[in-house]
Amino acid sequence: MELTINHTTKKFEKLPENLEALLAMELPEKKKGIAVALNNRIIPQSFWAETFLRDKDSVLIITATQGG
């Protein structure tokens, strides 16, 4: 099974169940300042737990940074 995360293919023995689980794996220290698109559709944070992943999905994760 595989996902494309930020334009890079990543293989999994078992896909994370949902976006929330994927983000916990990919960005365990980040809780805020994250935007996610699944197959080119923005998914609001309130729907991450109920947005299930399928083989070959494309996920774009954008994180806010500080600085100027």
C-alpha positions in Angstrom: 0.0 0.0 0.0 1.2 3.5 -0.7 0.4 7.2 -0.3 2.0 10.1 -2.1 2.8 12.6 0.7 4.0 16.0 -0.5 4.9 14.6 -3.9 6.9 11.7 -2.5 5.6 8.1 -2.6 5.7 6.4 0.8 5.0 2.7 1.2 3.1 1.3 4.2 2.4 -2.3 5.3 -0.9 -1.0 6.5 -2.2 2.4 5.7 -3.0 4.8 8.6 -6.7 4.6 9.2 -7.4 8.3 8.7 -5.8 11.7 8.2 -5.5 12.2 11.9 -3.5 9.0 12.3 -1.3 9.9 9.3 -0.5 13.3 10.8 0.3 11.8 14.2 2.9 9.6 12.4 4.3 12.3 10.1 4.3 15.3 12.4 4.0 13.9 16.0 5.2 17.2 17.6 2.9 19.5 15.6 -0.7 20.1 16.7 -1.4 23.5 15.2 -0.6 25.4 12.1 -1.3 22.5 9.7 -3.3 22.4 6.5 -4.1 19.2 4.6 -5.3 18.5 1.2 -6.4 14.9 0.2 -6.5 14.3 -3.6 -6.4 18.1 -4.2 -9.3 18.8 -1.8 -8.7 20.8 1.4 -9.9 18.9 4.4 -10.8 21.0 7.5 -9.2 19.9 10.7 -12.6 19.0 12.2 -12.9 16.2 9.5 -9.4 14.7 9.8 -10.6 11.8 12.1 -13.4 10.8 9.8 -11.5 11.2 6.5 -10.3 7.7 5.7 -7.3 6.9 3.5 -7.1 4.6 0.5 -4.2 3.1 -1.4 -2.7 5.6 -3.9 -4.2 8.7 -2.3 -2.3 11.9 -2.6 -1.8 14.0 0.6 -0.4 17.5 0.7 0.6 18.7 4.2 1.5 22.3 4.7 2.8 23.7 8.0 3.0 27.3 9.1 6.4 28.6 10.1 7.4 31.7 12.0 9.9 34.3 10.8 10.0 37.2 8.5 
